[in-house]
Amino acid sequence: MDIKDFIVLEDLYGAHNYHPLDVVITKGKGIWVWDVEGKKYLDFLSAYSAVNHGHCHPRIIQALKRQADKLTLTSRAFRNDQWPILAKELCELTGYEKVLPMNSGAEAVETAIKAARKWAYQKKGVPQDKAEIIACSNNFHGRTVTVISFSTEPSYRKDFGPFTPGFVIVPYGDEAALEAAINPNTAAFLVEPFQAEAGITIPPEGYLKAAKEICEKNNVLFIADEIQTGLGRAGKLFACEYEGVKPDILVIGKSLSGGCYAISAVLSPQEILGLFRPGEHGSTFSANPLACAVVREALKVLKEEKMVENSAEQGKYFLEKLKTLKSRHIKEVRGKGLLIGIELKPEAGGARRFCENLKEEGLLCKETHEHVIRFAPPLVIKQKELNWAFKKIAQVFRQAE
């Protein structure tokens, strides 16, 4: 079968809920992937930052194979020998007292919402079913009905109502609007430190710190969704560290397993996650031994191979190079670490065509919110490969002039 055959099959039998580039990948190693016809590409998306460690990192794959030969799933009806150790390692890494594992990022966000509401009723004294959570405009926290209930993107919501109540939207980056929206029933403020899906949006300097102080002053929980920005993607272990902020609830996922298994987690002090009682929340696959073994090795690799430090170093270098691009189509280049976006002017004709042209040059990236090209290569990338990518990007922009 060739590429066209696979595309026909997918379009015929698969629901059309994605608009992928027409490349059919069959193999990956490190920062590189190959399609079914043998063409090699540099992966500049990392599966939306899930493959931070690079494709099929040998240490992580070996850990997966070892555990798969022993035990894959017990459910939470029984205990296994991997989850307790991972729970300890995650808490020690992040400085929290409790962790609750889930599978997808959206599940973890839902878990954080439930935890914040439970805390509001049992600790803050909010009247039952009156708790409110403040979220930001242009947010992206997942695709469940509850999560899209506080999305401001019309395409995420159309024909999916009715929606879950209890959410208030404020402008991203506006601490005054946050403070004005808080009332006695406010349980939490949910925010992405940097908005990735919205177009690599970086808030004004000092915003996260001010927002945390406002939350503390009003007895409101600060929830950071670091599913995409965390674990080194933005140049620090967590993006909140740029302003010295420690969230009350931290949500992580995506690259937690090095892109080798679906797992996410919510972390908090004892007084929040400690409120859950048996039967109130869970998932059959959560904390399964296969996922836990994979994450344990992925965290070791992240630290021992200094991937966070590499993200900061290479991200700074690449951002500076991209800012030298001269094109009438470019409005702004921005980012932190190896999470970088090129925003195009409306008259550029959209980011999709640039991504398609880059694909033809052997560089895989993806548009977000129509006018932004997102670059998020694996955190193992080096300057040599970034220089190669820059030449391809510069070439495509020259051709577009």
MIFIVO-66394 format. One record per residue (C-alpha): residue number from 1; residue in three letters; x, z, y. Coordinates in Angstrom, 1 decimal. Layout:
BEGIN
{NUM; "ALA"; {X; Z; Y}}
...
This chain:
BEGIN
{1; "MET"; {0.0; 0.0; 0.0}}
{2; "ASP"; {1.2; -0.8; 3.5}}
{3; "ILE"; {0.4; 1.0; 6.8}}
{4; "LYS"; {-2.7; -1.0; 7.4}}
{5; "ASP"; {-4.1; -0.2; 4.0}}
{6; "PHE"; {-3.7; 3.6; 4.6}}
{7; "ILE"; {-5.4; 3.2; 8.1}}
{8; "VAL"; {-8.3; 1.3; 6.6}}
{9; "LEU"; {-8.8; 4.0; 3.9}}
{10; "GLU"; {-8.7; 6.9; 6.4}}
{11; "ASP"; {-11.0; 5.2; 8.8}}
{12; "LEU"; {-13.5; 4.3; 6.0}}
{13; "TYR"; {-13.6; 7.8; 4.3}}
{14; "GLY"; {-12.3; 10.3; 6.9}}
{15; "ALA"; {-14.4; 11.7; 9.7}}
{16; "HIS"; {-13.2; 10.3; 13.0}}
{17; "ASN"; {-12.5; 13.6; 14.7}}
{18; "TYR"; {-8.9; 12.6; 15.6}}
{19; "HIS"; {-7.3; 9.6; 17.4}}
{20; "PRO"; {-3.9; 9.5; 15.8}}
{21; "LEU"; {-1.2; 7.0; 16.5}}
{22; "ASP"; {-1.0; 4.3; 13.9}}
{23; "VAL"; {2.0; 5.6; 12.0}}
{24; "VAL"; {1.7; 6.7; 8.4}}
{25; "ILE"; {4.3; 9.3; 7.6}}
{26; "THR"; {5.5; 9.9; 4.1}}
{27; "LYS"; {8.7; 12.0; 4.4}}
{28; "GLY"; {10.3; 14.3; 6.9}}
{29; "LYS"; {13.7; 16.0; 7.2}}
{30; "GLY"; {14.8; 18.1; 10.2}}
{31; "ILE"; {13.8; 16.3; 13.4}}
{32; "TRP"; {13.3; 12.9; 11.6}}
{33; "VAL"; {10.3; 11.4; 9.7}}
{34; "TRP"; {9.9; 8.1; 7.8}}
{35; "ASP"; {6.8; 6.0; 7.4}}
{36; "VAL"; {5.5; 4.4; 4.2}}
{37; "GLU"; {7.4; 1.2; 5.0}}
{38; "GLY"; {10.7; 3.0; 5.5}}
{39; "LYS"; {10.9; 3.1; 9.3}}
{40; "LYS"; {12.6; 6.1; 10.8}}
{41; "TYR"; {11.2; 8.1; 13.8}}
{42; "LEU"; {12.3; 11.1; 15.8}}
{43; "ASP"; {9.5; 13.6; 15.8}}
{44; "PHE"; {8.9; 14.7; 19.3}}
{45; "LEU"; {5.6; 16.6; 18.7}}
{46; "SER"; {6.5; 18.9; 15.8}}
{47; "ALA"; {2.9; 18.9; 14.5}}
{48; "TYR"; {1.7; 20.4; 17.8}}
{49; "SER"; {4.6; 22.9; 17.7}}
{50; "ALA"; {3.9; 24.0; 14.1}}
{51; "VAL"; {7.2; 22.5; 12.8}}
{52; "ASN"; {9.6; 24.3; 15.1}}
{53; "HIS"; {12.1; 24.8; 12.3}}
{54; "GLY"; {12.2; 21.0; 11.6}}
{55; "HIS"; {10.6; 19.3; 8.7}}
{56; "CYS"; {11.1; 20.8; 5.2}}
{57; "HIS"; {13.7; 23.3; 6.2}}
{58; "PRO"; {15.6; 23.7; 2.9}}
{59; "ARG"; {15.7; 27.5; 3.0}}
{60; "ILE"; {11.9; 27.7; 3.7}}
{61; "ILE"; {11.1; 25.2; 1.0}}
{62; "GLN"; {13.1; 27.1; -1.5}}
{63; "ALA"; {11.3; 30.3; -0.6}}
{64; "LEU"; {8.0; 28.5; -1.0}}
{65; "LYS"; {9.0; 27.1; -4.4}}
{66; "ARG"; {10.3; 30.5; -5.7}}
{67; "GLN"; {7.1; 32.3; -4.7}}
{68; "ALA"; {4.9; 29.4; -6.0}}
{69; "ASP"; {6.4; 29.9; -9.4}}
{70; "LYS"; {5.5; 33.6; -9.4}}
{71; "LEU"; {2.2; 34.2; -7.6}}
{72; "THR"; {0.2; 32.3; -5.0}}
{73; "LEU"; {-3.0; 34.2; -4.4}}
{74; "THR"; {-4.6; 37.5; -5.2}}
{75; "SER"; {-7.2; 37.7; -2.4}}
{76; "ARG"; {-7.4; 41.0; -0.5}}
{77; "ALA"; {-9.3; 42.6; -3.5}}
{78; "PHE"; {-5.8; 43.5; -4.7}}
{79; "ARG"; {-2.4; 44.2; -3.1}}
{80; "ASN"; {0.7; 42.0; -3.5}}
{81; "ASP"; {4.4; 42.7; -3.0}}
{82; "GLN"; {5.0; 40.2; -0.1}}
{83; "TRP"; {2.4; 41.3; 2.5}}
{84; "PRO"; {3.5; 44.9; 3.1}}
{85; "ILE"; {7.1; 43.7; 3.8}}
{86; "LEU"; {6.0; 40.9; 6.1}}
{87; "ALA"; {3.7; 43.3; 8.0}}
{88; "LYS"; {6.6; 45.6; 8.6}}
{89; "GLU"; {8.9; 42.8; 9.6}}
{90; "LEU"; {6.4; 41.3; 12.0}}
{91; "CYS"; {5.7; 44.7; 13.7}}
{92; "GLU"; {9.4; 45.3; 14.0}}
{93; "LEU"; {10.0; 41.9; 15.5}}
{94; "THR"; {7.3; 42.1; 18.1}}
{95; "GLY"; {7.2; 45.9; 18.8}}
{96; "TYR"; {3.6; 46.4; 17.7}}
{97; "GLU"; {2.1; 49.0; 15.4}}
{98; "LYS"; {-0.5; 46.9; 13.5}}
{99; "VAL"; {-0.9; 43.3; 12.4}}
{100; "LEU"; {-3.9; 41.5; 10.9}}
{101; "PRO"; {-3.1; 38.2; 9.2}}
{102; "MET"; {-5.4; 35.1; 9.1}}
{103; "ASN"; {-4.9; 31.5; 8.3}}
{104; "SER"; {-5.5; 29.2; 11.3}}
{105; "GLY"; {-5.0; 29.8; 15.0}}
{106; "ALA"; {-8.7; 29.6; 15.7}}
{107; "GLU"; {-9.3; 32.4; 13.1}}
{108; "ALA"; {-6.7; 34.5; 14.8}}
{109; "VAL"; {-8.3; 34.0; 18.2}}
{110; "GLU"; {-11.7; 34.9; 16.7}}
{111; "THR"; {-10.1; 38.0; 15.3}}
{112; "ALA"; {-8.7; 39.0; 18.7}}
{113; "ILE"; {-12.1; 38.6; 20.2}}
{114; "LYS"; {-13.7; 40.8; 17.6}}
{115; "ALA"; {-11.0; 43.4; 18.0}}
{116; "ALA"; {-11.4; 43.5; 21.8}}
{117; "ARG"; {-15.2; 43.8; 21.5}}
{118; "LYS"; {-14.9; 46.6; 18.9}}
{119; "TRP"; {-12.4; 48.4; 21.2}}
{120; "ALA"; {-14.7; 48.0; 24.2}}
{121; "TYR"; {-17.6; 49.6; 22.3}}
{122; "GLN"; {-15.7; 52.4; 20.5}}
{123; "LYS"; {-13.0; 53.3; 23.1}}
{124; "LYS"; {-14.1; 52.1; 26.5}}
{125; "GLY"; {-17.8; 52.9; 26.2}}
{126; "VAL"; {-19.3; 49.5; 27.0}}
{127; "PRO"; {-23.0; 49.4; 26.0}}
{128; "GLN"; {-23.5; 47.7; 22.7}}
{129; "ASP"; {-23.6; 43.9; 22.8}}
{130; "LYS"; {-22.7; 43.8; 26.5}}
{131; "ALA"; {-19.0; 43.3; 26.3}}
{132; "GLU"; {-17.5; 40.4; 28.2}}
{133; "ILE"; {-14.2; 38.6; 27.8}}
{134; "ILE"; {-12.7; 36.6; 30.7}}
{135; "ALA"; {-11.0; 33.3; 29.8}}
{136; "CYS"; {-9.3; 30.6; 32.0}}
{137; "SER"; {-10.4; 27.2; 33.0}}
{138; "ASN"; {-8.8; 24.3; 31.0}}
{139; "ASN"; {-8.1; 26.7; 28.1}}
{140; "PHE"; {-7.6; 25.7; 24.5}}
{141; "HIS"; {-8.0; 28.4; 21.9}}
{142; "GLY"; {-9.4; 26.5; 19.0}}
{143; "ARG"; {-12.5; 24.6; 17.8}}
{144; "THR"; {-14.9; 27.2; 16.4}}
{145; "VAL"; {-18.3; 27.5; 18.0}}
{146; "THR"; {-17.4; 30.8; 19.6}}
{147; "VAL"; {-14.1; 29.5; 20.9}}
{148; "ILE"; {-15.6; 26.3; 22.4}}
{149; "SER"; {-18.3; 28.5; 24.0}}
{150; "PHE"; {-15.7; 29.4; 26.7}}
{151; "SER"; {-14.0; 25.9; 26.9}}
{152; "THR"; {-14.3; 24.0; 30.1}}
{153; "GLU"; {-13.6; 20.6; 28.4}}
{154; "PRO"; {-17.0; 18.7; 28.1}}
{155; "SER"; {-15.9; 16.7; 25.0}}
{156; "TYR"; {-15.3; 19.9; 23.1}}
{157; "ARG"; {-18.8; 21.2; 23.8}}
{158; "LYS"; {-21.1; 18.3; 23.8}}
{159; "ASP"; {-23.8; 18.4; 21.0}}
{160; "PHE"; {-22.3; 21.6; 19.6}}
{161; "GLY"; {-24.5; 24.2; 21.3}}
{162; "PRO"; {-26.1; 26.8; 21.5}}
{163; "PHE"; {-23.0; 28.8; 22.3}}
{164; "THR"; {-21.9; 32.3; 21.9}}
{165; "PRO"; {-22.5; 34.5; 25.0}}
{166; "GLY"; {-20.3; 37.1; 26.5}}
{167; "PHE"; {-17.6; 35.0; 28.2}}
{168; "VAL"; {-16.6; 34.5; 31.9}}
{169; "ILE"; {-14.4; 31.7; 33.1}}
{170; "VAL"; {-11.9; 32.0; 36.0}}
{171; "PRO"; {-9.4; 29.5; 37.4}}
{172; "TYR"; {-6.0; 29.6; 35.6}}
{173; "GLY"; {-3.2; 31.0; 37.7}}
{174; "ASP"; {-5.5; 32.8; 40.1}}
{175; "GLU"; {-5.1; 36.6; 39.9}}
{176; "ALA"; {-7.6; 37.2; 42.7}}
{177; "ALA"; {-10.3; 35.4; 40.8}}
{178; "LEU"; {-9.5; 37.5; 37.7}}
{179; "GLU"; {-9.8; 40.7; 39.6}}
{180; "ALA"; {-13.1; 39.7; 41.2}}
{181; "ALA"; {-14.5; 38.8; 37.8}}
{182; "ILE"; {-13.9; 42.2; 36.2}}
{183; "ASN"; {-16.9; 44.5; 35.9}}
{184; "PRO"; {-17.5; 47.7; 33.8}}
{185; "ASN"; {-18.4; 45.6; 30.8}}
{186; "THR"; {-15.2; 43.6; 30.8}}
{187; "ALA"; {-13.4; 44.1; 27.5}}
{188; "ALA"; {-10.5; 41.7; 27.8}}
{189; "PHE"; {-8.7; 38.9; 29.5}}
{190; "LEU"; {-7.7; 36.1; 27.2}}
{191; "VAL"; {-4.9; 33.7; 28.4}}
{192; "GLU"; {-2.3; 31.2; 27.3}}
{193; "PRO"; {1.0; 32.1; 29.1}}
{194; "PHE"; {1.5; 28.3; 29.5}}
{195; "GLN"; {-1.4; 25.9; 28.9}}
{196; "ALA"; {-0.1; 23.3; 26.4}}
{197; "GLU"; {-3.2; 21.3; 25.6}}
{198; "ALA"; {-4.2; 21.3; 29.2}}
{199; "GLY"; {-1.1; 19.3; 30.0}}
{200; "ILE"; {1.8; 21.7; 29.9}}
{201; "THR"; {0.5; 23.7; 32.8}}
{202; "ILE"; {2.8; 26.5; 34.1}}
{203; "PRO"; {1.1; 29.2; 36.2}}
{204; "PRO"; {2.6; 30.3; 39.6}}
{205; "GLU"; {5.5; 32.7; 39.2}}
{206; "GLY"; {4.3; 36.3; 39.0}}
{207; "TYR"; {0.9; 35.4; 37.7}}
{208; "LEU"; {1.2; 36.9; 34.2}}
{209; "LYS"; {2.7; 40.1; 35.5}}
{210; "ALA"; {0.0; 40.5; 38.2}}
{211; "ALA"; {-2.7; 39.7; 35.6}}
{212; "LYS"; {-1.4; 42.4; 33.3}}
{213; "GLU"; {-1.3; 44.9; 36.1}}
{214; "ILE"; {-4.9; 44.1; 37.0}}
{215; "CYS"; {-6.0; 44.6; 33.4}}
{216; "GLU"; {-4.2; 47.9; 33.2}}
{217; "LYS"; {-5.7; 49.1; 36.4}}
{218; "ASN"; {-9.2; 48.3; 35.2}}
{219; "ASN"; {-8.9; 49.4; 31.5}}
{220; "VAL"; {-9.1; 45.8; 30.3}}
{221; "LEU"; {-7.2; 44.4; 27.4}}
{222; "PHE"; {-4.7; 41.6; 28.0}}
{223; "ILE"; {-4.8; 39.1; 25.2}}
{224; "ALA"; {-2.0; 36.5; 25.0}}
{225; "ASP"; {-2.6; 33.4; 22.9}}
{226; "GLU"; {1.0; 32.5; 22.0}}
{227; "ILE"; {0.0; 30.3; 19.1}}
{228; "GLN"; {1.7; 27.3; 20.6}}
{229; "THR"; {4.1; 28.9; 23.1}}
{230; "GLY"; {5.4; 31.7; 20.9}}
{231; "LEU"; {8.3; 31.9; 18.4}}
{232; "GLY"; {10.7; 30.1; 20.6}}
{233; "ARG"; {8.8; 27.0; 21.7}}
{234; "ALA"; {9.0; 27.9; 25.4}}
{235; "GLY"; {12.6; 29.1; 25.4}}
{236; "LYS"; {12.0; 32.7; 24.7}}
{237; "LEU"; {10.6; 34.4; 21.6}}
{238; "PHE"; {7.3; 34.7; 23.5}}
{239; "ALA"; {6.4; 33.1; 26.7}}
{240; "CYS"; {5.1; 36.3; 28.2}}
{241; "GLU"; {8.7; 37.6; 28.2}}
{242; "TYR"; {9.4; 35.4; 31.3}}
{243; "GLU"; {7.6; 38.0; 33.3}}
{244; "GLY"; {8.3; 41.1; 31.3}}
{245; "VAL"; {4.7; 41.3; 30.0}}
{246; "LYS"; {3.8; 42.9; 26.7}}
{247; "PRO"; {0.2; 41.9; 25.8}}
{248; "ASP"; {-2.2; 44.5; 24.4}}
{249; "ILE"; {-3.1; 41.9; 21.8}}
{250; "LEU"; {-0.7; 39.1; 20.7}}
{251; "VAL"; {-2.0; 36.1; 18.8}}
{252; "ILE"; {0.5; 33.9; 16.9}}
{253; "GLY"; {0.3; 31.1; 14.4}}
{254; "LYS"; {1.4; 27.4; 14.1}}
{255; "SER"; {5.2; 27.7; 13.5}}
{256; "LEU"; {5.0; 31.2; 12.0}}
{257; "SER"; {5.6; 29.6; 8.6}}
{258; "GLY"; {8.0; 26.9; 9.8}}
{259; "GLY"; {5.2; 24.3; 9.3}}
{260; "CYS"; {5.1; 24.9; 5.6}}
{261; "TYR"; {1.9; 26.9; 5.1}}
{262; "ALA"; {-1.1; 27.8; 7.2}}
{263; "ILE"; {-0.9; 31.4; 8.4}}
{264; "SER"; {-1.6; 33.2; 11.7}}
{265; "ALA"; {-1.6; 36.8; 12.9}}
{266; "VAL"; {-2.9; 39.2; 15.5}}
{267; "LEU"; {-0.8; 42.1; 16.6}}
{268; "SER"; {-1.7; 45.2; 18.6}}
{269; "PRO"; {-1.2; 48.9; 19.0}}
{270; "GLN"; {-2.9; 51.2; 16.4}}
{271; "GLU"; {-5.7; 52.1; 18.8}}
{272; "ILE"; {-7.0; 48.5; 18.7}}
{273; "LEU"; {-6.5; 47.0; 15.2}}
{274; "GLY"; {-6.7; 50.5; 13.7}}
{275; "LEU"; {-10.5; 50.4; 14.5}}
{276; "PHE"; {-11.2; 47.9; 11.7}}
{277; "ARG"; {-12.7; 49.4; 8.6}}
{278; "PRO"; {-12.9; 47.8; 5.1}}
{279; "GLY"; {-15.5; 45.0; 4.9}}
{280; "GLU"; {-15.7; 44.4; 8.6}}
{281; "HIS"; {-13.4; 41.4; 8.8}}
{282; "GLY"; {-11.2; 39.4; 6.4}}
{283; "SER"; {-10.4; 36.1; 4.7}}
{284; "THR"; {-9.8; 35.3; 1.0}}
{285; "PHE"; {-6.5; 33.6; 1.7}}
{286; "SER"; {-5.2; 36.0; 4.4}}
{287; "ALA"; {-1.9; 37.7; 3.6}}
{288; "ASN"; {-1.6; 35.6; 0.4}}
{289; "PRO"; {1.9; 36.1; -1.2}}
{290; "LEU"; {2.8; 32.5; -0.9}}
{291; "ALA"; {2.3; 32.4; 2.9}}
{292; "CYS"; {4.0; 35.7; 3.3}}
{293; "ALA"; {7.1; 34.7; 1.4}}
{294; "VAL"; {7.3; 31.6; 3.4}}
{295; "VAL"; {6.9; 33.4; 6.8}}
{296; "ARG"; {9.5; 36.0; 5.8}}
{297; "GLU"; {12.1; 33.3; 5.3}}
{298; "ALA"; {11.0; 31.3; 8.4}}
{299; "LEU"; {11.5; 34.4; 10.6}}
{300; "LYS"; {15.0; 34.9; 9.2}}
{301; "VAL"; {15.9; 31.2; 9.8}}
{302; "LEU"; {14.5; 31.4; 13.3}}
{303; "LYS"; {16.8; 34.3; 14.1}}
{304; "GLU"; {19.9; 33.4; 12.1}}
{305; "GLU"; {20.0; 29.8; 13.3}}
{306; "LYS"; {19.4; 30.9; 16.9}}
{307; "MET"; {16.5; 28.5; 17.4}}
{308; "VAL"; {15.1; 30.4; 20.4}}
{309; "GLU"; {18.4; 30.2; 22.2}}
{310; "ASN"; {18.7; 26.5; 21.3}}
{311; "SER"; {15.2; 25.9; 22.7}}
{312; "ALA"; {16.1; 27.5; 26.0}}
{313; "GLU"; {19.4; 25.6; 26.3}}
{314; "GLN"; {18.3; 22.2; 25.1}}
{315; "GLY"; {15.0; 22.5; 27.0}}
{316; "LYS"; {16.7; 23.1; 30.3}}
{317; "TYR"; {19.1; 20.2; 29.7}}
{318; "PHE"; {16.3; 17.8; 28.7}}
{319; "LEU"; {13.9; 18.8; 31.5}}
{320; "GLU"; {16.7; 18.1; 34.1}}
{321; "LYS"; {17.4; 14.7; 32.6}}
{322; "LEU"; {13.7; 13.8; 32.6}}
{323; "LYS"; {13.4; 14.7; 36.2}}
{324; "THR"; {16.0; 11.9; 37.0}}
{325; "LEU"; {13.5; 9.3; 35.8}}
{326; "LYS"; {12.5; 6.9; 38.5}}
{327; "SER"; {9.1; 5.4; 38.0}}
{328; "ARG"; {6.1; 4.8; 40.2}}
{329; "HIS"; {3.9; 6.0; 37.3}}
{330; "ILE"; {5.3; 9.5; 37.2}}
{331; "LYS"; {3.6; 12.3; 39.2}}
{332; "GLU"; {5.5; 15.3; 37.8}}
{333; "VAL"; {7.8; 16.5; 35.1}}
{334; "ARG"; {7.4; 20.1; 34.0}}
{335; "GLY"; {7.8; 22.6; 31.2}}
{336; "LYS"; {9.6; 25.6; 29.7}}
{337; "GLY"; {12.0; 25.5; 26.8}}
{338; "LEU"; {11.2; 22.6; 24.5}}
{339; "LEU"; {7.6; 22.3; 25.7}}
{340; "ILE"; {7.7; 19.6; 28.3}}
{341; "GLY"; {5.1; 17.3; 29.9}}
{342; "ILE"; {5.3; 14.1; 32.0}}
{343; "GLU"; {2.2; 13.9; 34.1}}
{344; "LEU"; {1.3; 10.3; 35.1}}
{345; "LYS"; {-0.5; 9.1; 38.1}}
{346; "PRO"; {-4.1; 7.9; 37.5}}
{347; "GLU"; {-3.2; 4.3; 38.2}}
{348; "ALA"; {-0.6; 4.4; 35.4}}
{349; "GLY"; {-3.4; 3.5; 32.9}}
{350; "GLY"; {-3.2; 6.7; 30.8}}
{351; "ALA"; {-0.5; 8.3; 28.7}}
{352; "ARG"; {-1.7; 6.8; 25.4}}
{353; "ARG"; {-0.1; 3.4; 26.1}}
{354; "PHE"; {3.2; 5.1; 26.8}}
{355; "CYS"; {3.0; 7.0; 23.5}}
{356; "GLU"; {2.2; 3.9; 21.6}}
{357; "ASN"; {5.2; 2.1; 23.2}}
{358; "LEU"; {7.5; 5.0; 22.4}}
{359; "LYS"; {6.3; 4.9; 18.8}}
{360; "GLU"; {7.5; 1.3; 18.6}}
{361; "GLU"; {10.8; 2.5; 19.9}}
{362; "GLY"; {11.1; 5.1; 17.1}}
{363; "LEU"; {10.0; 8.2; 19.1}}
{364; "LEU"; {6.8; 10.0; 18.2}}
{365; "CYS"; {4.9; 12.0; 20.8}}
{366; "LYS"; {1.3; 12.3; 21.9}}
{367; "GLU"; {-0.8; 12.3; 25.0}}
{368; "THR"; {-2.8; 15.3; 26.1}}
{369; "HIS"; {-5.7; 15.3; 28.6}}
{370; "GLU"; {-5.3; 11.5; 29.2}}
{371; "HIS"; {-2.6; 11.5; 31.8}}
{372; "VAL"; {0.2; 13.8; 30.3}}
{373; "ILE"; {2.8; 12.8; 27.7}}
{374; "ARG"; {3.7; 15.9; 25.7}}
{375; "PHE"; {7.3; 16.4; 24.3}}
{376; "ALA"; {7.8; 19.2; 21.8}}
{377; "PRO"; {10.6; 18.3; 19.4}}
{378; "PRO"; {11.7; 20.8; 16.6}}
{379; "LEU"; {13.8; 23.6; 18.0}}
{380; "VAL"; {16.8; 22.5; 15.9}}
{381; "ILE"; {17.3; 19.4; 18.0}}
{382; "LYS"; {20.7; 18.9; 19.6}}
{383; "GLN"; {21.9; 17.2; 22.8}}
{384; "LYS"; {22.9; 14.0; 21.1}}
{385; "GLU"; {19.4; 13.4; 19.8}}
{386; "LEU"; {17.9; 14.3; 23.2}}
{387; "ASN"; {20.1; 11.7; 24.8}}
{388; "TRP"; {18.9; 9.2; 22.3}}
{389; "ALA"; {15.3; 10.1; 23.1}}
{390; "PHE"; {15.9; 10.0; 26.8}}
{391; "LYS"; {17.2; 6.4; 26.6}}
{392; "LYS"; {14.0; 5.4; 24.7}}
{393; "ILE"; {11.8; 7.1; 27.3}}
{394; "ALA"; {13.7; 5.5; 30.2}}
{395; "GLN"; {13.4; 2.1; 28.5}}
{396; "VAL"; {9.6; 2.4; 28.1}}
{397; "PHE"; {9.2; 3.4; 31.7}}
{398; "ARG"; {11.3; 0.5; 32.9}}
{399; "GLN"; {9.2; -1.9; 30.8}}
{400; "ALA"; {6.1; -0.4; 32.4}}
{401; "GLU"; {7.3; -1.1; 36.0}}
